[in-house]
Amino acid sequence: MSHPAHTPFSPRRRQLLQAGAALAAGLGLPGCDKPAPADVLGGYTGIDMARGHALRDRLAEGAPYTPDIVRRTQVVIAGGGVAGLAAARALRLAGVDDFQCLEMEDQPGGNSRAGSVNGIACPLGAHYLPVPGEHAREVQDLLEELGLRQRVAGRWRYDERHLSHSPQERLYFQRHWQEGLLPVAGVGESTLAQYRRFAEQVAALSRGVRFTMPVLKSWAPNKPLAPAHQALDAMTFDAWLAQQGLDDAHLRWYLDYCCRDDYGAGTARVSAWAGIHYFASRHGFHAPGLEADAGDEREGVLTWPEGNGWLTQRLAAPLVQGGQLRTGASVLRIAETRRGVEVDVYLHATDSIERWQARRCIVALPVYVAARVVQPAPDFLAQAARRLQWAPWLVANIHVSAPLADREGAAPAWDNVLYADPVPGGLGYVHAGHQRLDPRAAASGPTVLTYYQALGDVPGARQQLAEQPWTHWRSAILAALAVPHPDLPERATRMEITRYGHAMSIPVPGTQAFLSQIGLSRLSGKRYQLLNGERVPVPPTPGTQRLLFAHADWSGYSVFEEAFTRGHAAGLGVRW
């Protein structure tokens, strides 16, 4: 690809050179000889923010309209993200084919969409799925259906081609790359001691109360949140760490990184429950010198060049084939009627409005959208829209013409993180070519690096995403990555940026207590009781609940397991 000619001493070039030097100085690292180039082409892609804003404005105006056509179906699924696709799968498995799934964007998948840059597949959002634990049985069943999980000699085994290849992750720390993301190279004994103390705290809390993924399986039906969970949910993670005397800068950086990675905001905003849940619901926290090395902490990760888009593409394929998926369709109104529900939808391609009449509607929309289109909004929905908070995100896919030069240390990995990344909210990058089965192609050919920014702690981030040109983000990202990769300026050819104004719900203090009171039965129509300590469904009774709610927002944070399980439950609720 050719680029516009430029002079090496142009003002933009000089500014980038100064920015790169400043970043290197701030990290205490050698400066790079060449700055991030101003001629890297690209732009915004993936999410049509103007479409979402136009919908918001139209709903605020309340302008009257008359539908151009009325259609009928048994079930409408409003929203084609992971929860909506999971609900559609549950309906199909139950033999219900008369439904329509409506999605505002041109591609389904929500935060798990896939894209490509110069023909190379890459994620536009979520990029991995941890091997699901015992409580995520619905996700386990999906993976078995897709051939990723099978029983061999009486034990479950995952297809190694889809597990993250080694090396899995590394950290750029103290002028070189180290294996694993927990800072260990050259840290003192006091730091290691705090690592061990935190690991012991996580283990002790895990033994005392249950932390599950998905979280709804740790909620007792029709009962308040467990007292130990309530105490953690009532304070920030920062406050809890201070109570424990855990103040080491390296530990605090790592825990802040983990919270931003899963929740979109750091330890000063998320609850202590969320900070502990990150580890206790999955893999624990392994301190050096205890049971396992820090570098082994994230073992068992399923990933693909296109990230979790690999999963959503397969969930959407039967709907496309069966004509049950409508994209470019913005939901304007959802209302109950005497006989069922009405769903009005604006079709962007034809500038027309359809009205769907159905027996049930699964509202698989973000809570803040659902509260605007469900008319009238139930009290619990209106309360949730007022109480929940959302984090903006940015995903930048950078095409590079050849593998990059590296600083000393650990070999290139799938997940690559910069300690104290100078880019606000920066989380490092994943390597789209790391999963290639041909090692020669991975070692020599062009590839895409997917860089993430969680902007929940950045003041005015949502406004910046809407108003700043894409080059605003490009310059900072390329300058930061040029420190560990000095030849990035001559290798980068294109950057495409996906913006999410409300990417995910942030589990701030009080979120779990509030959401657990709503429970699953009011959202999905599926009721549970405790039997011998286990949650089991109440025998079904023919119901009249016409609106069923399914979205990761109802868990208080956004990961695949939460969205999928809630969508699946709503799909089962329709059968009642």
N, C-alpha and C positions, 0 to 999 in steps of 0.2 A: 504494500500500500504506500502510495506517495503522499508526502506532506508538504504544505506550503514552505517555501524557502524562508529562512530567517537569518539575521546576523547574530554571531555569538555574543555581541555586546549590546543587544537590544535592551530597553528598559525592563521588559518582562523577564528576559533571560537573567538579567542582573539581579532582579528581585528574588527569583527562584534560587539563584546561587547563594544569595545572602541568607535566604530562609533555610536552605540545606545546611549551611555552615552553622547557623544558630541552633538548629536541631541537634547537630552533632556535638556542639559545645555543651548544650543542655544535658545530653546523655553522658558527657565525659568521654566521647568516642572520637576517633579520628574523623576529620571532615572528608567529604567525598569530593573528588576533583571536578565532577560534572553534576550540574543541578538537574532537578526534575524539569524536563523539556516543556516549553509552552506550546509545542506543535503536536502533542499527543491528541488525536482526534477523539470524538465521542459525544456524549450527551446523556440526557435522562431517558430512561426506558423502563418497561416492565409494569409500572402502575400509572394509570391516568389520573393524576391528582385533580386536574381540571374537571373531569367527569364527576368525581366525588364532591368537589366544591359546588358544582352546578346543582347536584342533587340536594345538598344541604340548603342552598339558597332557595331552591324551589319549595322545599318543605317548609322553610321559614316563612315564605310569602303566603303559603296556603292558597295558591291560585286555583280556581275551580277548573275542572276538566271533564270531558266526556270520553269514555273508552271507545276506541275505534272498533274493537271486536271483543266478544265475550267467549271464553273457552272454558271447558270443564275437565276436571281430572279428580282422582280420588284424594291425592295428597300433593300439596305444594311444599317444596323445600326452598326456603328463602335464604340463599347464601351457598356458594359453591366452594367454600374452604374445606379444610380437613373434616370439620364436624359435619358439614352438609354432605360431603362425599361419603362419609361413614354412615350417615343416616340412609342415604340412597342404597348403599350396599346391604344394610340390614333389611330394608324393604325388599330388595331383590331376592335375598336369601329366604325371606318369608313368603315368596311367591307373589308379592305385590309389584306389578309392573306399571300400573296406571298412576304415574306421578310425574311431576316436572320439577327440575332443579334450576333455579334462577340465579345467575351470577353477574354482577355489575361489570367486572373486567372481561377482557376478551379471552382470557385463559383461566380455568379454574385452578384451585390449589391454595388460595389465600396466601399465607406467609411461607408456603412450601411450593412456590412456583419454580419452574426451570427456565433457563434461557440459553443463549449461545452467543459467543463473540468470535467473529471471523470463522464460524463453523465449528468452534470448540464448545462443547456443552459445559454449563456451569450453573450453580444455584443462583436464584434471585432472592433467596431468603434462607430458611432453615436448611442446614447442610448435613445433619447426621441424626441418627436414632440410636440411643443406647439399647443394647440387648435388653428387652423388657423383662422385668422381674415377675415374681409369682402373682402379683396382684393385677398386672396388666394382661389378663387372659384374653381380652378382646383383641388386643394388638398381637399377641402371640398367635391367635387363630388366623389373623390376616397374613402374618409372615409365613405361616404354614401353607395357606392357600397359594401364596406367591412362590412357593418352593424355596424359601430362604431358611426354613426351619423344618427339620424332619427327625423322626425318631430312628436312631441307629443303635442296635444291640441294647435296647431298653433305655437309652439316654437321648436327650434332645441335643441335636448338633446343628449349628448354623453354617451356611454355605460360606466358606472362607474367602471366596472371590468377592463377597460383598462386605466382609469385615474390613475395617481400616487396615491397610497394609502397613508394615513397619518400615521405617520408624514413624510412630504415630504423632508425636508432638514434641516441640522444643521451644525454648525460651531464649531470647537475645538479652543477655544479662552480663554486665561487667565486661563489655567489649568482646564477647564471644557467645556462641550458641551452646546451650546446655540441654541435655535430654530432660524431658518432663517440663511442666509449667510451674511447679513450686520452686522458688529460688533456693538453690542449695550450694552453688559454686562459690566457695570462699566465705560463706556466712559463718558467724560465730556460734559458740556453744549456747549462748543465751537465746539466739534465734531458734536453734534446733530444739531447745528445751520447750519453747512456746509451741512449736509444731507438735511436740509430743503431748503437751497439756491439752491443746485443742482436740487432737485425735481422741484422747481419753474422754473429754467432755462429750464429743459426738457419740462415742460408743456407749457412754453411760445413759445419755438421753434416749438413745435408740432402744436400750434395754427397758427403759421405764415406760415409754409410750410408743405407739405404732406410727411410723411415718411411711406412707404408702404413695406409690405412683401407679394409678391416678389417686389424687388426694381424696376424692369422694368416698373411697373405700376405707378411709380411716375415720370417717364421720359416723357416729352412732345415730341410727334413725330416730328422728323426733326427739333428740336430746342435744343439749348445748355441747360446744366444743369441750374436749377433755381439759381438766384444769391445767395440766402441764402445758398443753398446747395454747390455752388461753393466756397463760403467763408469758410465753414466748411471743405470742401474737400481739401483745399489748405494748411492746417496746421495739425500738429500732435495733438492728443487728449491732450497730456501733455501740449503743448503750449497753447491750448485753456483754459485748466483748470487754468494755471498760469495767463492768462489774466483775468479770473474771480475771481482771489484771492482764489481759492479752493485748499488749500495746506494741508489739514488735512491728517495725515498719514493713518488713518483708512479708510477714504473715498477713498484715492488714492489706497490703497491696494485692496479694493473691486472693484473699476472700472478697475484696472489692471487685476484682476481675471476674470471679465466679458469679457474683450476683449480677453484674452487668451482662454477663454472657447469657444467663437464663432468664433474667427478670427485666433487663433494660435499664436498670438503675443500680447504684452502688449501696454500700452498707449503711450509709447515712439516711437512706430513704426506705429500704426494704425492712420488713420486720425480722426480728430474731428467729421467729418460726421459719421464715423463708430461708434465712441463712443456714439454719441447721438442716432443714428439709432438703436442701440442695445435695448434701452429702448423705444424710441418714436414709433417704428414700431410694438411693441407688447404690453407690460403691463405697460409702464411708469416707473417712479421711485417713490416708496412710502417710504417717510421718517417717522420715528417714530413721532407720535403726529399729523400727517396730516391725510389724508383720510384713510389710511390703515397701518397696522403694516408691518414692513420689512419682517416678516415671511410669509406674504401672497403674496409676490411679484410674485412668480412664479406659481400661481394657474393655473389650466387648462393645465396639461402636460400629454400627452399620452405616456405610456411606457410599455415595456414588458420585461420578463427575458432576451430575446435575443436582446433587444434594437430594433433599426429600421430595423434590419434583419427580424423582424416579417412582416414588410411591403414589403421589397424587395423579400422575399420568395414568397409572394402571387402575386406580380407582375410578377415574373419569372415563376410561376407554369404553366400558359397556354402556355408559349413558350416552356417549356420542353415537355409538352404533345403534342404540335403540331410540334415538331422537328424544331423549328425556333430559337433555341439558340445553339450556338457553343462556348464552353468554351475551355480553353487552346489554344486559337487562337490569335496570335499576328499580328496586322495589320502592314504590311511592306510598302504599297504604296496605295495611293488613287489618282486617276488621272481622269480628265474629258476626254471624247472621243467625236467623232462626234455624236454618238447616245446615249450617257449617261455617265456612269462612269465605271472604272475598280478598283477593290479593291483586292489587293494581300494580302494573309494571311498565316502566318506560323503556322502549326499545330504541337504542341510540342509532342503530344503522338505518332504521326506517322512519325515525322521528314520529313514532306512533305509540299509543297506549293500549295495552291488553288488560283485560280483567279476567282473572282466573277464579272460578268458583270450585270449591273443593270441600270435602268432609273435614279434613285436618290440614293444619299448616305447621311445619317444623321451622321454627325461627332460628336459623343457624347464622345469625348476623351478630356482629359486635354489639355489646350492650348499648353503647351510646347511639348506634344506628337503630337498633330495635326499639328503643324508647321513643324515637321520633316517628317511626312508621306504624307501630302497633297502636291502633286508635279504638278506644282509649287504652293507654298503657296501664297495665295492672300496677298496683301500688309497689309491689316488690321490685318490678322492673324500673319504675321511676326512681325509687330509692337507690338501686344499684347504679343507675346512670349518674346520679349525683355523687355517689361515694367512691366509685372506682376511679383510678387514675391510669393514664396510658403513656407509654414511652414511644417517642419517635425513633426510627432506625434509618440507617443508610447502608446500602450494600453496593460496593464498587467492584466491578469485574474488569480486571486489567489484563489485556492481551500482551504477552511478551513473545518476541520472535524466537528466542532460544533460552535455555536454562541460564539463570543468573549466577554471577560470581557470588561467593559467600565469604563472610568473615570466618575466623577460626572456630572450631568446636564441632558440635554434633552435626550429623549429615542432614540434608534437606528432609523435611517431614511433611505429613499431610497438614497438620495444624502448626502455625508458626506465629509466635506472639512476641511483641516487644515489651520488655519491662519498662514501666513508666512511659508508655507510648505518648509522645507529645501531641498527637492528634486528639482533640476532645472526644472522649468516649471510645477511642480506638481499641479494638479487640484483636488486631492482627489479621492474618489471612490464612485461608486454606488453599491447597494446591489442587486444581481441578484434574490435573494429569496424574496425580499420585496413585489412582486406582487402575491405571492402565496395566493390562496383563503383559504387554510387551515392554520389558525394561529398557530396550534400546530406544523406543519412541519416547518414553518418559524422561530418558537421560539426555536426549539430543534435540527433540522437536520443539515447536512452539507450544505454548500452554496458556492457561488463564489462572491468575491469582484472584481470589475472591476476598476482598477486604471488608471488614465489618466495623460499623460505628453504632454503639448503643447511646442514644442521645437523651435519655431520661433525666440526666443530671445537668444538661447543658442549657443555660437560660436562653429562652427565645428560640430553641432549636426548631420547633414546628414552623415558626414564621420564617426562619432562615431556609428551611427546606423548600418552602413555597416561593420565596422571593430571590434567593441567591442564585446566580448562574452556576451551571454545573462545574465550571472551571474553578470556582471558589473551593470546592471540595477536592478536585483533582490536584491542585497545587500542593495542598497540605499533605495529602496522602502520599504522593510520589516523593516529596521531599523527605518525609519520615522514613519511607522504605528504602531510600537511597543510602541511608546510613549503614544498615547491614548488607545492602546489595549495591555496591558502588557503580556497577554498570547498568543499573536500571534505566537511567536516562536514554541510553542508546538502544536498549532492548524493548522498552515499552512502545507499543504502536497505537493502542486504542484503549479507552476507558468508558464503560457504560455504567451508569449509576441508577439504582432503583431506590426510590424514596417511600418510606412508610410514615405517614403523619401520626397514626395511632396504631403502631405495630402490635403492641402487647400490653395487657393489663399488668400493673406493677403491684406486687403484694405488700403494700404499705401496712403499718400497724393497724389492726382492727379488721383487716380484710377477711381473714379466715373465720373469725367469730361471726361476722355479718353473713357471709355466704353459707356457712354451715347451718344457720338458722333457716335459710330458704330451703336448703336440702334438695335432693334429687326429685322427690315425688311431685313437688309443685312445678318443676321445670319439664319433666319428661313424662309425667303420668305414671311412672313406674314406682311402686311403693315397696319398701323393704321392712323387714323385721330382723331382730337379732335372735338367732337360734344356735345355742351352744357356742356363743362367741363369734359366730359368723353371720354376715349379712346375707339373707336369702329373700327372694321376691315373695311378696304377699300374693296368694292365689288371685288370679285376675278376676275382676268384676267388670262387666260391660260398662264403659265409662262414657262421659260426655265431654271430656276435656278436649277442646278443639285446637288450642294453641300449645305446642310443645317447644321448649327452648333448649338449644344445644349450641354451645360455643365454649372455647377455652376460657373466655372471660369469667364464666361461672365457677371456675376453679381458682381464679385470682391471678393466674399467670399462664403464659402461652407456651406449651410444648405439645408435640405430636400426640403423646399418650393421653393427655387430658382432653384435647379436642376430639380425638377419635372415639374415646370411651363415651363421652357425652353424646356425640352424634349417634353412636350405636344404640345407646339407651333410648334416645328419642325415637329412632326407627322401630325399636321393639315396642315402645309405647303406642305407636300407631295401630299395632295389631290388636290392641285391646279395645 
